[in-house]
Amino acid sequence: MFTVVKIMISAVIIGIVTEVSMRFPTYGGIIAALPIVSLLSLIWIHIQGEQTQFLSKFVFGVLRGLPATGILLLIVAMALRANVKLTASIIMGICGWGVSLVIQKFVFK
């Protein structure tokens, strides 16, 4: 039952961000850039009883993923600006994300 509640609340938040984005694309993008998923996940994990050490590891994992996420978004934005179709832009972004994670793993090993 708790899983259903998490899904419902998360879906409502995503719906709100989508509606704001349809009316005000810049503000929608700013709101979407907020760490909503990270914070929701952190809250759900805390409610499920995890200790602060686990929460800390989770947050540091999120921080490790930020550079790759930035690269993904940059690739998608540049591809869309170049009139590449959305699906192809996303696939290119995901590939860049994966490559940057592999590089990051070796650099920070």
ABEGO torsion letter per residue (X at the ends): XAAAAAAAAAAAAAAAAAAAAAABAAAAAAAAABBAAAAAAAAAAAAAGBBAAAAAAAAAAAAAAAAAAAAAAAAAAAAAAAGBBAAAAAAAAAAAAAAAAAAAAAAAX
